[in-house]
Amino acid sequence: MKKFVLTLCSILIALVSYAQTSIDNSGFEEWNSDPNFDYEEPGPPWATANNIATLAPTAPVSTFKETEKVVAGNYAAKMVTSQFQLGNTGLLVTGTIATGEFKPDLLNFINSLRLGVPFTDKPTCFSGYYMFEPVGDDSCAVYMQLTKYNTTTAKRDTVAEAWVTTGDAVSEYTYFSIPVEYYSQETPDTIIIVAASSARGWEFIGEVGTTLYVDELSIGYGDASCAVNVPVFPEIQVNVYPNPATDYLQIGYNQAIENGVLSIFDITGKLCQEIMLPSNSQQHTINIGQLSSGQYLYQLKDGEWIVDGGKFEVAQ
């Protein structure tokens, strides 16, 4: 499976870590029209195989904004395995969406796709929704990897990973929650997420027309059941402080939330507090004086939708 993440995107360009400061769009709600080519590209932090058109204008579009088959919001991501005709040769192009950025490098083709965005937490599961329409015996893959740059070796070490692959047709959106397998105690500095319509696309093996849909990706914390899920890249920026806290916790967010509910869980996922937040304020003070010392998880909802979440510590 490690070979998979290291070589999957060779069908696009090559995998190189990329540091990015702005991360959002976890539900694939933001898409932008390319000014030079006839396709739409998801907003940061996502990159797709569509950008091959920058280097080869006749390349097919393989990742699309889905407007009908969605879990929440208005859009999802749709990936379709396609074929790129180069003279007499047909080159398989796997529909792929991945964290990172595509910057065309005509002199060094393999340096065009740079994967990874900053991330320093340790979730226990990787979750989301998918549908899959395989052609023949093709299979899809959704993958998450946490890495840390090793200054001694000048390479990236894999801290943890989680993945799902299947060749079975899934006609309705299905929830997946994959335990994260840790290989070291190091704190990661980067997260890489890849979803591909053909899992073996890096070997140019797949079937034209195979289609994968993904929506509402999230990470989870707590016990093995991952009781507390939060978006991978929250669309509303939330600030919880001080951390560690003692008697009171301040929560602020950068835009109004109409039906805000803040839930606080212990590290196993047991609910400790649930607070209704005022709709006319972007800051609120939470009394946590009754909580024992230790780590806690929080989850912020606007109605039924999870807006953000994370960890904080109580030091009494």
Helices and strands as residue ranges (DSSP letters): H 2-7, G 8-11, E 16-17, E 31-33, E 40-42, E 46-48, G 49-54, E 63-66, E 76-80, E 82-86, E 89-93, E 96-102, G 109-111, E 113-115, E 117-118, E 125-133, E 140-150, E 155-166, E 170-179, E 181-182, E 190-196, G 201-203, E 211-221, E 228-231, E 238-241, E 248-253, E 260-266, E 271-276, E 283-287, E 294-302, E 305-314
